[in-house]
């Protein structure tokens, strides 16, 4: 029988002495995968000239990766929970690295897009394992520090990717420079695989029943028991995510693509029914829906989805405005985002060390900072259009968004997964990241649609202001959910205080 995910893990926590070396491998790999994503955005013009690619081809360079990445996340997390996260991580890094080679050597747009599809699969395989292994090897304050370090890597890679892409293309030229934006990932991938083989615990392949995990000490041998990946649940969820994402990521798709939305909702409903019945029949579902009875997990997933729905579009709009509207270069655009990205790295590390002390308050402060940054950015754009300020004042206004990002993403991840038992860490992390991917796809489609619709009627400044106003509304909704969760946590703490002292939990705050 599958244990309830809401049940605390009562296993005595024995810190694994290898955990910090394991974290180094995870961070190196995440840096590679995130740079591989951010660097492509500035390489699109080079790809177009080098391969004579169409606009549709360029769209699929981004969309193909996003689709396959989102589809495999939860299934990959579930497989890692059962077979062991090490082999799934290694498989993901290997697939990502080999597909980077294929992309860099692609002779035509079709070959490039096939490679990008495969690269999305590799990233989807490794990402849930990173979250699951941090959840597995770190507890309490150390877990917050580990997620903070992960957030710092996210901030640095986001800043480093576009700058490195611009420098590579300037060095090798527009015709071939784009190839090196993919090939640069190869040595990093090789190093990650070697370090993982050296430092990951043995055995790498572990076949275990999820139900047995809750009573096992972290460093004890894992039993060879029931093997249940729930393939029907994996297929239903995968096809539902595909149907929900495709209309949004394919911006030039025909009207029929939007008919996939009700199909996706229907498949999602069938998946829920299947998971419930599968558990009732004694199976171990891919995602135990009891997870969503854990309020911290549900509200944290909503906060993540809403945040990515709104703020992901910020840098896209700034790139459009300063490059197409004002004529700045790709390298100058990358420089505009550098201070914000570096501050995101610093604030993420700071927040990770303190999230167990201040909890959701850090996330709330980050959301407020992001909202202030949006307001100041609109002010800079309006004053620049009036000839009062330089557009380079965006360096300052966007710093507030960077500070907010570092105080939101990693702390929210730590708080969202705090009450999730270790045996569901991979699949829960996959659910969290899938929500982020759906939020990203919907937000980009919605906000850019508003931007271009207003631009067709007015001017660049007005379109930018209206689109940023839409983002601001989404951020305010995110703030409301975060405040509601903070109030819930406050009531829960008050009830616990009234009930007397309780034994501490390894999983972190509730």
Secondary structure as UniProt FT lines:
FT   TURN            5..6
FT   TURN            17..18
FT   HELIX           19..51
FT   HELIX           55..83
FT   HELIX           85..104
FT   HELIX           109..137
FT   HELIX           140..172
FT   TURN            174..176
FT   HELIX           177..199
FT   HELIX           210..213
FT   TURN            214..215
FT   TURN            218..219
FT   HELIX           231..249
FT   TURN            251..252
FT   HELIX           255..259
FT   HELIX           260..280
FT   TURN            281..282
FT   HELIX           289..293
FT   HELIX           295..319
FT   HELIX           320..325
FT   HELIX           330..358
FT   HELIX           360..385
FT   TURN            386..387
FT   HELIX           391..393
FT   HELIX           394..416
FT   TURN            417..419
FT   HELIX           422..424
FT   HELIX           425..457
FT   HELIX           460..499
FT   TURN            506..507
//
